[in-house]
């Protein structure tokens, strides 16, 4: 079976886009290496193909960030994986775009950041009364490929993501199309993204 991943086109677009000054990487640096409640969604549109890449802290998705240990924690991870395997249930697209999922790949990965960030994060959490296990910060990483009959009709996206995951508060959304790169913020309070003029 072919390994599911972003298309080479999307990887190239993201590499180019994220080398720009207003890149998501810079925003990540500004926000800190690990921000509860906030994830990133990258979207690349090529003709009628749409690639998505979601990265979100485990705390946002399942309420904890260490590896699942108890039966309850494992059940929460399994349930979250099931939801994340259905991207059109969490990122609702206009019916007129005629999008279907051609691949979906969801993983739980250890978030990589330097020791100083770890130490600062632990110190901040202790000061705020949220001291917890620092064996590692797990994040959910999902990649999707969609085939759309009319991608130009992707005028907006409604983020039911926030309805499914109570810990999620916001997403930075990077959109790359033939017109260039755009950066947006969506949140629990403002869960609809207007893509007018981007495609």
N, C-alpha and C positions, 0 to 999 in steps of 0.2 A: 504493500500500500504506500502511495506517495506521501511523504512527510508533509503535513499541512503547515503552511507558513505564508507570510505575506509574499506577494509576487515580487519578482526582481525589480519591476517598475516601482512598486510602492517603497521597497527598501531604499532604492536610489533616491526617490522623492523625499523620503523622510531624512535620509542622510544629508541631502542638500538643504532641506528646510531647516533642519536642526543646527546647521552650521551658521545660520543667520543670527544677527545680534538679538533678535526678539524670540529666540528659540525657546522651546519648552525646557531644554536643559538649563538655560539661564533662569527661567522662572522657578524651576525645581530648586536651584541654588538659592534663589532669593527666599523661597518659602521654607527652606531647610530640607535636609535629606529625607526626613520622614514626617509627613503631616497627616495626622488622623483626620478623616472626613473628606480628604481631597485626593482625587485620582486624575488620570490623564487618558484621554481618548484621541487617537490619531486616525484621521480619515483621509484616504487617497482615492480620487476618482479618475479613472482613465476610460474614456469612451463610456460604455455601459457596465464597466466593472467597478465595484467599490470594495476597497480593502479597509478594514478597521482593526485597530490594535488598542486594547484596553489594559491599563495598569492601575490597580487599586490596592491600597493597604488591606491586609487581612482583617484589621479592626473594622473597616468600613463594611466588609462583606459578611463576616461571620461573628464579629464581636470580640475576636481575640487575634493575636498576631504570631503566636508561637505555633509549632507543629501540633496538630490535633492529637490529644492524648486520650481523653475519655470517650466513651461511646457517644455521649451527647455531642461532643465537639466534632467527632468524625461524622456523625449524622448531619450536623450543620454544614460541614464542608461538602458532603455528598449532595445535599439539597441545593447549595449555592452553585455547585458545578452543573447540576441539572438545569438551573435557571440560566446560567451563563452560556450553556450550549445552545440556547434559543435567542440569538441576538435581536431578532425582530420583535420579541416580547419585551425587551428592555430598551431598545432604541426603535421607536415606532416611526416608520417612514410613510410618506404619502402613498396611498394605494395607486395613484396615477404613475408612480415610478416603476411599478411592477417588479419589485425586487424579491429574489429568492436566495436562500443560503446555499452556497456550493461547498463551503467547508467551514468548520468551527473547531478550534483547538483551545482548550482551557487547561492551564497549569497553575499549581501553587509553587512559587519560587521564593528563595531567600533573597531579600532585598540587600543589595551590596552598597555599603557606604563605609567611610573610613572610621577608625577607632575614635577619633576626636568627636565625630558626629554622634557616635554611640554614647560616649561619655556625657556630652552635653545634653543629649536627649534624656538620659537616665537622670541627670541632675535636675532638669526642668520638670520631669514627671514627679520626682520625689518632692520638689518644692510645691507642686500643685496638688499633691496628695494622690497622685496616680502612679505610684511606684508599682512596677510589676516585673515579671520575668523578662530578662534581657538576653535570653539565649539566642535570639535572632528575630528579625522582623520579617515575617512572611507576607508576600503580596500575591494577588491573583493576576495572572497574565493571560489574556485571551486574544487570539487573532481570528479574524473572520474574512471570508471572501464572499461577496454577493454578486449575483448576475441580475442586472436590471434591464427591463425592456426599454425604459426611457429615463436614464439617469438625470437628464436635464430637468425632470419634474421633482427632483429632491429639494423642494423649496423650504422644507423645515424638518426638524427632527424633534419628536417629543420624548423626553427622557423618563420613561416609566422605571428606569433604573433606580430612581429614588424611592419608588413605591415598594420595590422588591427588597432593598437593602437599607434598613433603618439607620445604620451608622454612616451612610454616605451623605455628605453635605454639599459637595461641589465637584465639578470636573473642569479641567482645562481641556478645551477641544481644539486641536490643530487640524486644519483642513487644507489639503494640497490638491489643486486641480490644474488644468492647463493654463488658468489665469494667474496662478501663483499660490502663495501661502497666506492663510488667514488664521487668526487666533481668536478664540472666544472663551467665555466663561459661562457655564450653566450651573444652576444650583437647585436645591430643594424648593426654594421660593420662586425661582424662575427656570422651570424645567423644559422650556421650549426654545430651540435654536432656530433662528431665521437665517437661511442660507441664500436669501435673495441677492443676486448680483455676484455670487461667488462662483457659480457653475457656468 
